[in-house]
Amino acid sequence: MARTKASGSGRSTQHPPEAPASEIPQPPSRHVRVFEAIADLNRGFDHVIADVERLKELGFFRDKFSNRFAKTCPLTIEDLRAWGNFEVTEHLSKRGEAEMAQTERRLHDFEKRFKDPNEALVEAERLKKKLAAKGVKGEAGKKNPKEGAE
């Protein structure tokens, strides 16, 4: 810890060390907030189902129609949960594909800026040799048209 002597005083003052950048709290990203909201939504569905069950245990929903509600409510909530999760995850999937394509383009552009110019020459030479080898193989397998006419 850094200690500094206060002017005019025999006491020393302690200063807390600076926190590394990795330890400074950052606001959650949009992705984190979206997944937290999905989790909260699903917990909310669980609470509704549990509350209906608790009301049943307390003696509510005894007549024919309210009993029917108590039986169909959890099924309806589960259907709503499945539909909501499907809609959100489908949107996230489409958005994720678009973000991935954008990130790949940015990464490619970044790598291109720092690519060694000599690598292009080496790659061109390698391709030239590969094409020459294919050309030689292609010529060796062909019949001479004059030979086939005899």
Steps between C-alpha positions, in 0.01 A plus 500: 500500500615847423573712801544873481601730774251778563664840512550638849394175663691199625222264387494311173195470275401181323344512153303204368656338194341567162269218389606328177274577205375139499362543854315827438128415482359548151133537417362170372498456124179491302537122469518459878195722551300304240578161656431635849162626376422157350591335831283751691210435263528125552522544878184712475321217322615263775363741763157517333478120484611471865249768608211319331608175669520678837150642456375148424659379824327784688163373385428713196388363163265238646200546272486363147606812310770626733642147528521496122691831517741357756569201272535692173689801636838320537462353150420842356794656684735227372372559146556874540850433639588275204368754251685790664827306524466395136441856381790642699747225409404516132568874502828445687605236249443731203673786674789272603553389140512863384740596781721200420521598131584858593764391751658261249524784244659729757745228605589431136558873436712522816713201401537637147645828632774318689571226246864469397534603133747217449226251589314601183810427293551163667133413447517605133807281447328206667192541280717531189670168582166336572356616167814391316475155659134473397585613149770231469265230628224616269728487194637154587155344509386635159542301179664661206227545233744389226571173686130410529440557124736220387 
